[in-house]
Each structure stands twice: as C-alpha cells, then as structure tokens.
C-alpha cells in the first residue's frame, strides 16, 4: 500500500524519485507502448480484410511515412526549442518542466485517432476506405509523434542520477516485455475463431486502447522532472536553439546515427509482428494463438535474463550485448524459414528463442539511446533530446508502417486474393479458412512465410552487423552524463575519458 502514499522516503541514496513517482512513470510509459503495440499488431490484419488492393496500400503507407518523417523532425525541434508552459494560453493546463508540459498536452491524441482509424466501415466503397485510411493514418502518425517524443525524452530529464536512470530503464523494459506478451496473447485469444470468441479487430483494438489511455493520465498530471537544466556549460551557449543548432546536434552525434541505422534495419524488416496472426491463420490451420506461443514460452527465460540486464551490460558491454541478441534473433528466424511452416514444433522452438533475444534487445536499446544523447549534450552544450527522440520515434513507428508496407507489398506481389470481413470468425463463416486455404494461392502462402520468417531474420542480422561501427564506450557515456548533471566538472570528466571524442 505504501506505493500509493503521497509522500514516500526515497528508496536509495541520491535518487530523486519517490516510489509513487516511479510508478506513474512506468504506468504512463506502458500506456503509450501498449497502445502502439496493439495498433501495430492489428493493422495488417485489419487492412487485409478491408477488400483493398494490398500493393496500393503498401505504396500509400510509404508516401505517408515520408510525410511523417518531416513531421517528426519538425516536432522534435519544437519540443527542444519551445517552452510551452510559458505560453499564457496553455499555462493553466501544463505542468512544470521541459517535456512533461508537452506530454500533458498531447498524450490523449494518439488513442483518439487509433479509435477513429479502426472505426472504418466495411460497407463503404474502396475509394472511401482508401481516403479514410490515408487521413486517419496520417493523423495517427502525427499524434503518435506528439506523444512519444516528450515521453521518450523524459528518460533524460526525469532524474539527474545515472544509477537511478539505468534502474528506470531496466524496470521499464521488463514491464514493457510483460505488457507486450499480455497484449499479444489477449488480443490473439479475443480474435481467435478456434480458441477464443472470434471478436472483430475493431472492437478488440478500441477497447484495449481506451484502457491504455487511462494508464497515461497519472504521469500527465502528476509527473515531475528533476534534470531540466544542463550543468558545466556556458549559459550563453545554451540560450536559444536554432535550426542550425539542431543540425549541428545531429551532425555531431555519429553514434546516434549508427544506433538509429541499426534500429531501422530491424524495424523495417519486422514483418513477422506486423502480419503474424494473418500468417498463423492461413498456415497454422486457423490457430492464430500460435503466434503468441513463442512469447509465452520465451517469457520466463527472458524475464530472468532481463533482471540481470545491467550486470550483463557491464560484463559484455551494451553494444556487444545488442550484437549478440540481434544475431540470435536473426539466426533463429533464418533457421525457421528453412525448416518450413509444416514443422510446427520446430517453428515454435526457433521463434521462442528468437523472442528471448528480441525482448532482451529491447532493454539494451533503451540503455544506448540515452548514452548517445548525453554525448551530444556534452559536446554541444545543447538540450537536444527532443530531436533525437523524434528520430527514434520515426524509427520505432517503422515497425507498424514500413514493415507493414513491405509485408503487404510482398503478399500483393505473390498473388494475395482480396477478402472482405470484420474478423477471422466471419472469414470462417464465409468458407475461407480452415480446410479452405486453397482460396489463397500456393504462391501467396509462400509470400506469407517469407514475411514471417526470412525477412525479419535477415533484417536483425544486418542490424547487429551495423553496430560494429558503434564506438562510444559505456563508461565514457556515464562520465559525460555525470558532467552534464553537474556531479563532476568538465575537467574531471576529460581526465577520466578513455579517449578524446
């Protein structure tokens, strides 16, 4: 019960957040993460059953992502430059701090536009459906950026204690894994026509995202930031923030560029998660729950290993850990592809091992991103977390955009036959499902297997190889963070760095 007390003694010396403050942070982060997860997990299934041309949909998604890329950069610049809580019109409803005021203003937008997206009627014309998709998906993408950039940037400003930040990242990652497993399993059961009630994609997604919206409220209205000002820098340098400053921050941070390139390789090839349930329905005899089994079976070992993530990072290094985990995921998926979808037992074994690698990799992604931001803050004297989390948000959204586009494009090229239904249950009632897989051509089934097994394997292996170019030492990043927080002087930091950056 002590978790919900208004005042609580700090649990560790030097930490800034009380238990209730950490709880609000975790809950808010999970609300955003779970909302994006359920949107991504359902979108390919939802669109595939709208009766639309999948190749045309793939092209539309790519165009929309180009627009979204511009939005992400612009908003990242605005979040860093504009103190919205100083505007008279917003002063009464925004909180104190650097990023929380933005989060409070924007957190409810992406759940609202998610609901509108999934309210697309199935009885309107194909042209109307395509217009509905373009408008609502563009609004969803924009609103997602408006929420995720300030929420992600809180990793830097919520505390000035490096150990506490690492603890927050570790716990947040563990909770995100649990949430992803639960969201994936629950949604799969709810729309599974064999093991579950076979509910529609719209009803499942809208109900879940409404719950996630409620989870985000405590952080929005009760959160606090304790690291909003840079220390050990020239105040004249930190005053003002121009487009040139933004470009200099991006240009300075070669480590962030390498990190984002690695994430991009993994994200745009994430076609297994984007269309996994669709593949399970057609290739695994209607058992869409099979898509959740790897996460369920891999959950316990992943959790046990992730509790030791900080120790593993210190033992092997954050970069090296990410390389090993990326290769594990990639090799398992490639092996699964050559085994074939008819060997369901081996598919579940390989995909469960891959799931362990993916869940642990998520933890280390959250370790490395703040390191690269601290490097840029140290080198430029500018608070530029917003622009980097805008770029990071763009990369993460590629999971449900570029990957969905690639998956849809491959299905279209491999001869997918258009269908129109609200759920898997309705598809079975139409005679297109178990025992009727011939409705889709053998070529289309092959295309599904490529998107499920081969493409993600190649992508994660490539992402791991890219990280060999990442040369920022973990200890050096921690020293820079301590300098930025004012715990040590710049001279003390320079003297302890392993090399000159």
C-alpha positions as CSV (number, residue, x, y, z in Angstrom):
1,X,0.0,0.0,0.0
2,X,3.0,2.3,0.6
3,X,3.3,2.6,-3.2
4,X,0.2,4.9,-3.3
5,X,1.2,7.3,-0.4
6,X,1.6,10.9,-1.4
7,X,4.9,11.1,0.3
8,X,7.5,8.4,0.4
9,X,11.1,8.2,1.5
10,X,13.5,7.9,-1.4
11,X,14.4,4.2,-1.6
12,X,18.1,4.7,-2.4
13,X,20.6,7.4,-1.5
14,X,20.9,10.1,-4.2
15,X,17.8,9.0,-6.1
16,X,15.3,11.8,-6.9
17,X,12.0,10.0,-7.5
18,X,9.8,8.5,-4.8
19,X,8.0,5.2,-5.4
20,X,4.8,6.8,-6.4
21,X,6.6,9.0,-9.0
22,X,8.4,5.9,-10.5
23,X,5.0,4.1,-10.6
24,X,3.4,7.0,-12.5
25,X,6.4,7.0,-15.0
26,X,6.2,3.2,-15.6
27,X,2.4,3.3,-16.0
28,X,2.5,6.2,-18.4
29,X,5.2,4.6,-20.5
30,X,3.4,1.3,-20.6
31,X,0.2,3.0,-21.7
32,X,2.0,4.5,-24.7
33,X,3.9,1.3,-25.5
34,X,0.9,-0.9,-25.2
35,X,-1.2,1.4,-27.4
36,X,1.4,1.5,-30.2
37,X,1.8,-2.3,-29.9
38,X,-1.9,-3.1,-30.3
39,X,-2.2,-0.8,-33.2
40,X,0.8,-2.3,-34.9
41,X,-0.3,-5.9,-34.2
42,X,-3.7,-5.5,-35.6
43,X,-3.2,-3.1,-38.6
44,X,-2.1,-5.6,-41.2
45,X,-4.9,-8.0,-40.4
46,X,-7.4,-5.2,-40.4
47,X,-6.3,-3.8,-43.7
48,X,-6.0,-7.2,-45.3
49,X,-9.7,-7.8,-44.6
50,X,-10.9,-4.5,-46.0
51,X,-11.0,-5.8,-49.6
52,X,-8.4,-3.3,-50.7
53,X,-5.5,-3.8,-53.1
54,X,-2.5,-4.6,-50.9
55,X,0.0,-3.2,-53.4
56,X,-1.8,0.1,-53.5
57,X,-1.9,0.1,-49.7
58,X,1.8,-0.6,-49.4
59,X,2.5,2.4,-51.7
60,X,0.2,4.7,-49.7
61,X,2.0,3.7,-46.5
62,X,5.4,4.6,-47.9
63,X,4.2,8.0,-49.0
64,X,2.6,8.7,-45.7
65,X,5.8,7.8,-43.9
66,X,7.8,10.3,-45.9
67,X,5.4,13.0,-44.8
68,X,5.6,11.7,-41.2
69,X,9.4,11.8,-41.3
70,X,9.2,15.6,-41.9
71,X,6.6,15.9,-39.1
72,X,8.9,14.0,-36.7
73,X,11.9,16.3,-37.3
74,X,9.8,19.5,-37.0
75,X,8.2,18.4,-33.8
76,X,11.5,17.3,-32.3
77,X,12.9,20.7,-33.0
78,X,9.8,22.4,-31.4
79,X,9.9,20.3,-28.3
80,X,13.5,21.3,-27.6
81,X,13.1,24.9,-28.5
82,X,9.6,25.9,-27.3
83,X,8.7,26.1,-23.6
84,X,5.0,25.6,-24.0
85,X,4.3,26.1,-20.3
86,X,5.4,29.7,-20.7
87,X,2.6,30.4,-23.2
88,X,-0.3,32.2,-21.4
89,X,-2.9,30.2,-23.3
90,X,-1.5,26.9,-22.0
91,X,-0.1,28.0,-18.6
92,X,-3.1,26.8,-16.6
93,X,-3.1,23.3,-18.0
94,X,0.6,22.5,-18.5
95,X,2.9,21.2,-15.8
96,X,6.3,22.5,-14.8
97,X,9.3,21.1,-16.6
98,X,10.8,20.7,-20.1
99,X,9.0,17.7,-21.6
100,X,6.0,17.0,-19.3
101,X,4.1,20.1,-20.4
102,X,4.2,18.7,-24.0
103,X,3.2,15.2,-22.8
104,X,0.2,16.6,-20.9
105,X,-1.0,18.5,-24.0
106,X,-0.7,15.6,-26.4
107,X,-0.9,12.2,-24.6
108,X,-4.6,11.6,-25.4
109,X,-4.4,12.3,-29.1
110,X,-3.0,9.1,-30.5
111,X,-5.5,6.8,-28.6
112,X,-8.3,9.0,-30.1
113,X,-7.0,8.7,-33.6
114,X,-6.4,5.0,-33.1
115,X,-10.1,4.6,-32.4
116,X,-11.1,6.7,-35.4
117,X,-8.8,4.6,-37.6
118,X,-10.4,1.3,-36.5
119,X,-14.0,2.7,-36.9
120,X,-13.5,2.4,-40.7
121,X,-16.8,0.9,-42.1
122,X,-16.5,-2.2,-44.3
123,X,-19.6,-1.4,-46.3
124,X,-18.4,1.8,-48.0
125,X,-16.7,1.9,-51.3
126,X,-13.0,1.0,-51.8
127,X,-12.2,4.6,-52.7
128,X,-13.8,5.9,-49.5
129,X,-11.9,3.2,-47.5
130,X,-8.6,4.4,-49.0
131,X,-9.4,8.0,-48.2
132,X,-10.3,7.0,-44.7
133,X,-7.1,5.1,-44.3
134,X,-4.9,7.9,-45.6
135,X,-6.4,10.7,-43.5
136,X,-6.7,8.7,-40.2
137,X,-3.3,7.0,-40.5
138,X,-1.6,10.3,-41.1
139,X,-3.4,11.8,-38.1
140,X,-2.4,8.7,-36.0
141,X,1.2,9.0,-37.0
142,X,1.3,12.7,-36.2
143,X,-0.4,12.2,-32.8
144,X,1.9,9.3,-32.0
145,X,4.9,11.6,-32.6
146,X,3.4,14.4,-30.5
147,X,3.1,11.9,-27.6
148,X,6.2,9.7,-27.9
149,X,8.8,12.5,-28.3
150,X,8.2,14.2,-25.0
151,X,7.5,10.8,-23.3
152,X,10.8,9.3,-24.6
153,X,12.8,12.5,-23.7
154,X,11.8,12.1,-20.1
155,X,14.5,9.4,-19.8
156,X,17.0,12.3,-19.8
157,X,15.2,14.9,-17.6
158,X,13.2,12.8,-15.1
159,X,16.3,12.3,-12.9
160,X,19.9,13.6,-12.8
161,X,21.1,10.3,-11.1
162,X,22.7,7.9,-13.6
163,X,22.2,4.8,-11.5
164,X,18.5,5.7,-11.0
165,X,18.1,6.3,-14.7
166,X,19.6,2.9,-15.5
167,X,17.2,1.3,-12.9
168,X,14.2,3.1,-14.5
169,X,15.2,1.9,-18.0
170,X,15.7,-1.7,-16.8
171,X,12.4,-1.9,-14.9
172,X,10.6,-0.1,-17.7
173,X,11.9,-2.6,-20.2
174,X,10.9,-5.5,-18.1
175,X,7.4,-4.1,-17.7
176,X,7.2,-3.4,-21.4
177,X,8.1,-7.1,-22.2
178,X,5.3,-8.3,-19.8
179,X,2.9,-5.9,-21.4
180,X,3.8,-6.9,-24.9
181,X,3.3,-10.6,-24.0
182,X,-0.1,-9.9,-22.4
183,X,-1.3,-7.6,-25.1
184,X,-0.3,-10.0,-27.8
185,X,-1.8,-13.1,-26.1
186,X,-5.0,-11.4,-25.0
187,X,-5.7,-9.8,-28.5
188,X,-4.8,-13.1,-30.2
189,X,-7.3,-15.0,-27.9
190,X,-10.0,-12.5,-28.4
191,X,-10.0,-12.6,-32.2
192,X,-9.0,-16.3,-32.5
193,X,-12.0,-18.2,-34.0
194,X,-10.9,-21.6,-32.6
195,X,-9.6,-20.9,-29.1
196,X,-11.5,-17.7,-28.5
197,X,-14.7,-15.8,-29.2
198,X,-13.5,-14.5,-32.7
199,X,-14.2,-10.8,-32.0
200,X,-13.7,-8.2,-34.6
201,X,-10.3,-6.4,-34.9
202,X,-12.0,-3.1,-34.4
203,X,-13.8,-4.0,-31.1
204,X,-10.6,-5.6,-29.6
205,X,-8.3,-2.7,-30.6
206,X,-10.7,0.1,-29.5
207,X,-11.4,-1.5,-26.1
208,X,-7.7,-2.1,-25.3
209,X,-6.5,1.4,-26.4
210,X,-9.2,3.0,-24.2
211,X,-7.7,1.2,-21.2
212,X,-4.2,2.3,-22.2
213,X,-5.4,5.9,-22.4
214,X,-6.4,5.7,-18.7
215,X,-3.0,4.4,-17.8
216,X,-1.3,7.5,-19.2
217,X,-3.3,10.0,-17.1
218,X,-1.3,9.9,-13.8
219,X,2.1,10.7,-15.4
220,X,0.5,13.5,-17.4
221,X,-1.0,15.3,-14.4
222,X,1.3,14.3,-11.5
223,X,4.7,13.7,-13.1
224,X,7.8,15.7,-12.2
225,X,11.2,16.3,-13.9
226,X,14.5,16.8,-11.9
227,X,17.1,17.2,-14.6
228,X,15.9,20.0,-16.9
229,X,19.0,22.2,-16.9
230,X,22.4,21.3,-18.2
231,X,25.4,21.9,-15.9
232,X,29.0,22.7,-16.6
233,X,28.2,24.6,-19.8
234,X,28.4,28.2,-20.9
235,X,24.9,29.7,-20.3
236,X,25.3,31.9,-23.4
237,X,25.7,28.7,-25.4
238,X,22.6,27.1,-24.1
239,X,20.5,30.1,-24.6
240,X,18.5,29.9,-27.8
241,X,18.1,27.0,-30.1
242,X,18.1,27.5,-33.9
243,X,17.7,25.1,-36.8
244,X,21.4,25.4,-37.3
245,X,21.9,24.2,-33.7
246,X,19.6,21.2,-34.4
247,X,21.6,20.3,-37.5
248,X,24.9,20.6,-35.5
249,X,23.5,18.3,-32.9
250,X,22.6,15.7,-35.5
251,X,25.9,16.1,-37.3
252,X,27.9,15.8,-34.1
253,X,26.3,12.6,-33.0
254,X,27.7,9.9,-35.3
255,X,26.9,7.3,-32.6
256,X,23.2,8.1,-32.7
257,X,23.3,7.8,-36.5
258,X,24.8,4.3,-36.3
259,X,22.4,3.3,-33.5
260,X,19.3,4.6,-35.5
261,X,20.6,2.9,-38.6
262,X,20.7,-0.4,-36.7
263,X,17.2,0.1,-35.3
264,X,16.0,1.0,-38.8
265,X,17.3,-2.3,-40.2
266,X,15.4,-4.2,-37.5
267,X,12.3,-2.2,-37.7
268,X,11.6,-2.1,-41.4
269,X,12.0,-5.8,-41.6
270,X,9.7,-6.5,-38.7
271,X,7.1,-8.2,-41.0
272,X,6.6,-11.1,-38.6
273,X,5.0,-9.0,-35.9
274,X,3.1,-6.9,-38.5
275,X,1.3,-9.9,-40.1
276,X,2.0,-12.7,-37.7
277,X,-1.6,-13.5,-36.8
278,X,-2.6,-13.4,-40.5
279,X,0.2,-16.0,-41.3
280,X,-0.9,-18.2,-38.3
281,X,-4.5,-18.2,-39.5
282,X,-3.6,-19.4,-43.0
283,X,-0.5,-21.5,-42.4
284,X,-1.3,-23.0,-39.0
285,X,-4.8,-24.2,-39.6
286,X,-6.6,-21.2,-38.2
287,X,-4.8,-21.2,-34.8
288,X,-3.9,-17.5,-34.6
289,X,-2.9,-18.1,-31.0
290,X,0.2,-20.0,-32.3
291,X,1.6,-16.5,-33.0
292,X,1.6,-15.8,-29.2
293,X,3.2,-19.1,-28.1
294,X,6.8,-18.0,-28.7
295,X,6.3,-15.0,-26.4
296,X,4.6,-17.1,-23.8
297,X,7.3,-19.9,-23.9
298,X,10.1,-17.4,-24.0
299,X,8.6,-15.2,-21.4
300,X,10.2,-16.8,-18.2
301,X,13.8,-17.1,-19.5
302,X,13.6,-13.6,-21.0
303,X,12.4,-12.2,-17.7
304,X,15.1,-14.0,-15.7
305,X,17.8,-12.8,-18.0
306,X,16.5,-9.3,-18.2
307,X,16.6,-8.9,-14.4
308,X,20.4,-9.2,-14.9
309,X,20.5,-6.8,-17.9
310,X,22.6,-4.2,-16.1
311,X,25.1,-6.9,-15.0
312,X,25.2,-8.3,-18.5
313,X,25.8,-4.8,-19.9
314,X,28.7,-4.3,-17.5
315,X,30.1,-7.8,-18.3
316,X,29.9,-7.7,-22.1
317,X,29.1,-4.1,-22.9
318,X,25.8,-2.6,-24.1
319,X,26.8,-2.6,-27.8
320,X,28.2,-6.2,-27.7
321,X,25.1,-7.4,-25.9
322,X,22.9,-5.9,-28.6
323,X,25.0,-7.5,-31.3
324,X,24.7,-11.0,-29.8
325,X,21.0,-10.7,-29.2
326,X,20.4,-9.4,-32.7
327,X,22.3,-12.3,-34.2
328,X,20.4,-14.7,-32.0
329,X,17.1,-13.4,-33.3
330,X,18.3,-13.3,-36.9
331,X,19.8,-16.8,-37.0
332,X,16.7,-18.4,-35.3
333,X,14.4,-16.8,-37.9
334,X,16.5,-17.9,-40.8
335,X,16.7,-21.5,-39.5
336,X,12.9,-21.4,-39.0
337,X,12.4,-20.4,-42.6
338,X,14.4,-23.3,-44.0
339,X,12.7,-25.8,-41.6
340,X,9.3,-24.7,-43.1
341,X,5.9,-23.9,-41.6
342,X,4.7,-27.5,-41.7
343,X,7.1,-28.4,-38.9
344,X,5.1,-26.5,-36.2
345,X,7.1,-27.9,-33.3
346,X,10.4,-26.6,-34.6
347,X,8.8,-23.3,-35.6
348,X,7.7,-22.7,-32.1
349,X,11.1,-23.6,-30.7
350,X,13.1,-21.4,-33.0
351,X,10.6,-18.5,-32.6
352,X,10.7,-18.8,-28.8
353,X,14.4,-18.5,-28.8
354,X,14.1,-15.5,-31.1
355,X,11.6,-14.0,-28.8
356,X,14.1,-14.2,-25.9
357,X,16.6,-12.3,-28.0
358,X,14.1,-9.7,-29.1
359,X,12.9,-9.0,-25.5
360,X,16.4,-8.6,-24.2
361,X,17.4,-6.5,-27.1
362,X,14.7,-4.0,-26.2
363,X,16.3,-3.4,-22.8
364,X,19.7,-2.6,-24.4
365,X,18.1,-0.3,-27.0
366,X,16.8,1.8,-24.1
367,X,20.3,1.8,-22.5
368,X,22.1,3.0,-25.6
369,X,19.7,5.8,-26.7
370,X,20.3,8.0,-23.6
371,X,24.1,7.4,-23.9
372,X,24.2,8.9,-27.3
373,X,22.0,11.8,-26.2
374,X,24.3,12.5,-23.3
375,X,27.2,12.5,-25.7
376,X,25.6,15.2,-27.8
377,X,24.6,17.3,-24.8
378,X,28.2,17.1,-23.6
379,X,29.8,18.0,-27.0
380,X,27.3,20.8,-27.9
381,X,26.0,22.2,-24.6
382,X,22.5,22.0,-26.1
383,X,19.5,20.2,-24.7
384,X,18.6,18.2,-27.9
385,X,16.9,15.1,-26.5
386,X,13.7,16.1,-28.4
387,X,15.2,15.9,-31.8
388,X,16.8,12.5,-31.2
389,X,13.7,11.0,-29.7
390,X,11.8,12.4,-32.7
391,X,14.1,10.5,-34.9
392,X,13.9,7.5,-32.6
393,X,10.1,7.7,-32.7
394,X,10.2,7.8,-36.5
395,X,12.3,4.6,-36.5
396,X,10.1,2.8,-33.9
397,X,6.9,3.7,-35.9
398,X,8.6,2.0,-38.9
399,X,7.6,-1.3,-37.2
400,X,4.0,-0.7,-37.9
401,X,4.5,1.3,-41.1
402,X,7.4,0.3,-43.3
403,X,7.2,-3.3,-42.1
404,X,3.5,-3.4,-42.7
405,X,4.1,-1.9,-46.1
406,X,6.7,-4.4,-47.1
407,X,4.5,-7.3,-45.8
408,X,1.5,-6.1,-47.7
409,X,3.6,-5.4,-50.9
410,X,5.0,-9.0,-50.8
411,X,1.6,-10.5,-50.3
412,X,0.3,-8.5,-53.2
413,X,3.2,-9.5,-55.5
414,X,2.8,-13.1,-54.5
415,X,-0.8,-13.2,-55.6
416,X,-2.9,-12.5,-52.5
417,X,-6.7,-12.8,-53.2
418,X,-8.7,-9.9,-51.8
419,X,-11.1,-10.7,-49.0
420,X,-13.6,-8.6,-47.0
421,X,-14.5,-9.4,-43.4
422,X,-14.6,-8.0,-39.9
423,X,-13.0,-10.9,-38.1
424,X,-11.4,-14.4,-38.5
425,X,-14.7,-15.8,-37.3
426,X,-16.6,-14.1,-40.2
427,X,-13.9,-15.4,-42.6
428,X,-14.6,-19.0,-41.5
429,X,-18.3,-18.5,-41.9
430,X,-17.6,-17.4,-45.5
431,X,-15.8,-20.7,-46.1
432,X,-12.4,-19.0,-46.3
433,X,-10.2,-20.5,-43.6
434,X,-9.6,-23.9,-42.1
435,X,-9.8,-26.5,-44.8
436,X,-10.1,-23.7,-47.4
437,X,-6.6,-22.5,-47.5
438,X,-6.6,-23.1,-51.3
439,X,-8.6,-19.9,-51.5
440,X,-5.2,-18.2,-51.3
441,X,-2.8,-19.4,-53.9
442,X,0.3,-21.5,-53.1
443,X,2.3,-18.5,-54.2
444,X,0.5,-16.3,-51.6
445,X,1.2,-18.8,-48.9
446,X,4.9,-18.8,-49.8
447,X,4.9,-15.0,-49.6
448,X,3.4,-15.1,-46.1
449,X,6.1,-17.5,-44.9
450,X,8.8,-15.2,-46.4
451,X,7.4,-12.2,-44.5
452,X,7.1,-14.2,-41.3
453,X,10.4,-16.0,-41.1
454,X,13.0,-14.9,-43.7
455,X,12.8,-11.1,-43.9
456,X,12.9,-10.5,-40.1
457,X,15.9,-12.8,-39.8
458,X,17.9,-11.0,-42.4
459,X,17.0,-7.6,-41.0
460,X,18.1,-8.3,-37.4
461,X,21.3,-10.0,-38.6
462,X,22.1,-6.8,-40.6
463,X,21.1,-4.6,-37.6
464,X,23.6,-6.5,-35.5
465,X,26.4,-6.1,-38.0
466,X,25.8,-2.3,-38.3
467,X,26.5,-2.0,-34.5
468,X,30.2,-3.0,-35.0
469,X,30.6,0.7,-36.2
470,X,29.4,2.0,-32.8
471,X,32.5,3.0,-30.7
472,X,31.1,5.0,-27.8
473,X,32.3,3.3,-24.5
474,X,29.7,2.8,-21.8
475,X,31.9,4.2,-19.1
476,X,32.6,7.3,-21.1
477,X,28.9,7.9,-21.7
478,X,28.3,7.6,-17.9
479,X,31.1,10.2,-17.2
480,X,29.6,12.6,-19.7
481,X,26.1,12.2,-18.1
482,X,27.7,12.9,-14.7
483,X,29.3,16.0,-16.1
484,X,26.0,17.2,-17.7
485,X,24.3,16.7,-14.4
486,X,27.0,18.7,-12.5
487,X,28.2,15.8,-10.4
488,X,31.8,16.2,-11.7
489,X,33.5,19.1,-13.6
490,X,34.3,19.1,-17.3
491,X,38.0,18.9,-16.4
492,X,37.4,15.8,-14.2
493,X,35.4,14.2,-17.0
494,X,38.0,14.9,-19.7
495,X,40.8,13.4,-17.4
496,X,38.8,10.1,-16.9
497,X,37.6,9.5,-20.5
498,X,39.2,6.5,-22.2
499,X,40.0,8.6,-25.3
500,X,39.3,12.0,-26.8
501,X,35.9,12.3,-28.6
